[in-house]
Amino acid sequence: MPQTDDTDSDLVLIEFPVEHVAVVRLNRPKVRNALNLATRRLLAKCFCTLGEDESTRCIVVTGDERAFCAGADLREYLNASTIEVAQRNLHQLWTAISSCPKPVIAAVNGHALGGGCELAMQADIIVAGESARFGQPEVRIGLMPGAGGTQRLTRAIGKYRAMNLLLTGDSFSATDALSFGLVTTVVPDQDVLPHSLELAQRLAALPALAVRQIKELVMESMNSTLDSGLRLEAKAFQILFSSEDKTEGIRAFLEKRAPVYRGR
């Protein structure tokens, strides 16, 4: 495997800027936060840890002002064989992010290309800066998306737009991403992280059990029939009637005061 100048422990940084909110920051600025194997493993570890941490209720994943993530570090792909790539278990590393039970917000500045676009699409909400650019350019180097690009992009923006973008490898602007339905909102570049943190605080203040059930059911809707999804939704709805937060929420509403949720 090619050697880099990175110190593995510094490739991904975790910050806790406000209560109950974690920021996971890619930290390879010299290569526009390109994903090498060490970075992917650290990302997976971070999301597994934060997903199990009761004090963390929302996660923001981001890069820096120049790039969210420019994609895979191609130095690790140049001479890789089929067996070597399979043994890296990249699918399992991505699953650690996509299956995180906490709401995940992608705060995107600059490039979100290839694996970077796929990383953003692992999130539940995408906040993009006005200068952000998205794309799946893998076809231009003889490859194809390998972390959900053909599947998530198609589900987000539809077959015909996705097919055009995947086959040409063309990038597209944040404004286009918003009109396609890929991103949640577009804000001035300098407001991406502040806006994401404000949104994360709002989500973190909500009843955690209800938030978790909503995320699970929305994700399930991508893979199940309507009838199956409706049955699961009904069961989840019923389960929440045993939560303390349900009682607190209704009581606070009736008493015209702010609720205090404890995640129970």
C-alpha positions in Angstrom: 0.0 0.0 0.0 1.4 3.4 -0.9 2.8 5.4 2.0 1.5 8.8 2.9 2.6 11.6 5.1 -0.6 11.4 7.2 -0.6 10.5 10.8 -3.5 8.0 11.0 -5.0 9.4 14.2 -5.3 12.8 12.6 -7.1 11.7 9.4 -10.5 12.1 11.0 -11.2 14.5 13.8 -14.2 14.4 16.2 -15.4 17.6 17.8 -18.3 18.3 20.2 -19.1 21.9 19.6 -22.4 21.9 21.4 -24.2 19.5 23.7 -25.3 16.2 22.1 -23.9 17.1 18.7 -20.7 15.5 17.2 -18.8 16.8 14.2 -16.8 14.2 12.3 -14.3 16.1 10.2 -12.1 14.7 7.3 -8.6 16.0 7.8 -6.5 15.4 4.7 -6.4 18.9 3.2 -3.4 18.3 1.0 -5.4 15.8 -1.1 -8.8 17.6 -0.7 -9.8 15.0 1.9 -9.5 12.1 -0.5 -10.4 8.8 1.1 -7.6 6.3 1.7 -8.2 3.0 3.5 -7.0 4.4 6.8 -9.5 7.2 6.6 -12.3 4.9 5.7 -11.5 2.7 8.7 -11.4 5.7 11.0 -14.7 7.0 9.7 -16.3 3.6 10.3 -14.9 3.5 13.8 -16.1 7.0 14.6 -19.7 6.3 13.4 -19.8 3.0 15.3 -18.7 4.7 18.5 -20.9 7.7 18.1 -23.9 5.6 17.1 -23.6 3.7 20.5 -22.9 6.8 22.6 -26.1 7.8 24.4 -24.9 11.4 24.8 -24.6 11.9 21.0 -27.9 12.6 19.4 -26.9 14.0 16.0 -23.7 13.8 13.9 -22.4 16.3 11.3 -19.9 15.0 8.8 -17.8 17.6 7.0 -14.4 18.4 5.4 -13.0 21.9 5.1 -13.8 25.1 3.1 -12.0 23.8 0.0 -13.4 20.3 -0.2 -15.9 18.0 1.5 -14.2 15.0 -0.1 -12.7 14.8 -3.5 -13.2 11.0 -3.7 -11.0 7.9 -3.4 -7.2 8.2 -3.0 -6.3 6.8 -6.4 -2.8 5.9 -5.3 -4.3 3.0 -3.5 -6.2 1.8 -6.6 -3.6 2.0 -9.3 -2.1 -1.5 -8.8 -4.8 -3.1 -6.7 -6.2 -6.4 -7.8 -9.7 -7.7 -7.5 -8.7 -9.9 -4.5 -6.9 -7.0 -2.8 -9.9 -4.7 -3.2 -12.3 -7.4 -2.0 -10.2 -8.0 1.1 -10.4 -4.3 2.1 -14.1 -4.9 3.0 -15.1 -1.4 1.9 -18.8 -2.3 1.9 -18.7 -3.0 5.6 -16.9 0.3 6.3 -19.6 2.2 4.4 -22.3 0.3 6.2 -21.0 1.6 9.5 -22.0 5.0 8.3 -25.3 4.3 6.5 -26.6 2.2 9.3 -25.8 4.7 12.1 -29.0 5.1 14.2 -28.4 8.8 14.8 -29.4 11.5 12.3 -26.4 12.4 10.1 -26.0 15.7 8.4 -23.5 16.2 5.6 -22.1 19.8 5.6 -20.6 20.1 2.1 -18.2 22.8 0.9 -16.3 22.5 -2.3 -15.8 19.2 -4.0 -18.0 16.2 -3.2 -17.0 13.9 -6.0 -16.9 10.1 -6.4 -16.6 8.6 -2.9 -17.1 12.1 -1.6 -20.5 12.3 -3.2 -21.3 8.8 -2.0 -20.2 9.8 1.5 -22.6 12.8 1.4 -25.4 10.5 0.3 -24.9 8.3 3.3 -26.2 11.2 5.3 -29.9 11.9 6.1 -29.7 15.6 5.3 -27.3 17.4 3.0 -26.5 21.1 3.5 -24.5 22.4 0.6 -22.5 25.6 0.1 -23.2 27.7 -3.0 -19.9 26.7 -4.5 -20.2 23.0 -3.8 -19.9 20.6 -6.7 -21.1 17.0 -6.8 -20.5 14.2 -9.2 -19.6 10.5 -9.8 -16.7 10.7 -12.3 -15.5 7.1 -11.9 -16.4 6.1 -15.5 -13.7 8.5 -16.7 -10.9 6.4 -15.1 -12.4 3.0 -16.2 -14.3 2.4 -13.0 -17.8 2.9 -11.7 -19.2 4.0 -8.3 -18.7 1.3 -5.7 -20.2 2.7 -2.5 -23.8 3.2 -3.5 -23.5 5.8 -6.2 -25.6 3.9 -8.8 -28.2 3.1 -6.2 -28.5 6.2 -4.0 -28.2 8.7 -6.7 -30.8 7.0 -8.8 -33.2 6.9 -5.8 -32.6 10.5 -5.0 -32.9 12.1 -8.5 -34.5 9.5 -10.7 -33.3 7.1 -13.4 -32.8 9.5 -16.3 -30.8 12.3 -14.6 -28.8 9.7 -12.7 -28.0 7.7 -15.9 -26.8 10.8 -17.6 -24.6 11.9 -14.8 -23.2 8.4 -14.1 -22.4 7.6 -17.7 -20.8 11.0 -18.5 -19.1 11.5 -15.2 -20.1 15.1 -15.3 -20.1 17.2 -12.1 -23.0 19.4 -11.2 -23.5 22.5 -9.0 -25.2 22.8 -5.6 -28.0 24.6 -7.3 -28.6 21.7 -9.7 -28.3 19.3 -6.8 -31.1 21.2 -5.0 -33.3 21.2 -8.0 -32.7 17.5 -8.6 -33.7 16.7 -5.0 -30.2 15.5 -3.9 -29.5 18.1 -1.3 -31.7 19.5 1.4 -30.7 23.2 1.2 -28.1 25.5 -0.3 -26.6 28.3 1.8 -23.7 30.7 1.4 -20.4 28.9 1.7 -19.5 30.5 5.0 -22.8 29.4 6.5 -22.6 25.7 5.8 -21.3 24.5 9.1 -23.1 27.0 11.3 -26.4 26.1 9.5 -25.7 22.4 9.9 -24.9 22.8 13.6 -28.0 24.8 14.2 -30.1 22.1 12.5 -28.2 19.4 14.5 -29.0 21.2 17.7 -32.7 21.2 16.8 -32.7 17.5 16.1 -30.7 16.7 19.2 -33.3 18.5 21.3 -36.1 16.2 20.0 -37.1 12.9 21.7 -34.3 10.6 20.7 -36.5 7.4 20.5 -39.0 9.0 18.1 -36.2 10.4 16.0 -34.5 7.0 15.8 -37.8 5.3 14.8 -38.5 7.8 12.1 -35.0 7.3 10.6 -35.4 3.6 10.7 -38.8 3.7 9.0 -37.7 6.1 6.3 -34.7 4.0 5.5 -36.9 0.9 5.4 -39.2 2.6 2.9 -36.3 2.5 0.4 -36.3 -1.2 0.5 -39.8 -2.4 1.2 -43.2 -2.4 -0.3 -45.8 0.2 0.8 -47.8 -2.4 2.7 -44.8 -3.7 4.5 -43.6 -0.2 5.4 -47.0 0.8 6.7 -47.2 -2.3 9.0 -43.7 -1.5 10.4 -44.7 2.2 10.9 -47.8 1.2 12.8 -45.7 -1.0 15.1 -43.1 1.7 15.7 -45.9 4.2 16.4 -47.4 1.9 19.0 -44.0 1.2 20.7 -43.5 4.9 21.3 -46.5 5.0 23.6 -44.3 3.3 26.2 -41.8 6.0 26.2 -41.4 8.7 28.9 -40.7 11.3 26.2 -44.2 10.7 24.7 -45.8 11.5 28.0 -43.6 14.5 28.5 -44.2 15.8 25.0 -48.0 15.7 25.3 -48.0 17.0 28.8 -45.8 19.9 27.8 -48.0 20.7 24.8 -51.1 20.8 27.0 -49.4 22.9 29.7 -48.1 25.3 27.1 -44.4 24.9 28.1 -41.2 23.7 26.4 -40.7 19.9 26.8 -37.6 18.4 28.4 -36.8 15.1 26.6 -34.5 12.5 28.2 -34.4 9.9 25.5 -36.4 7.4 27.5 
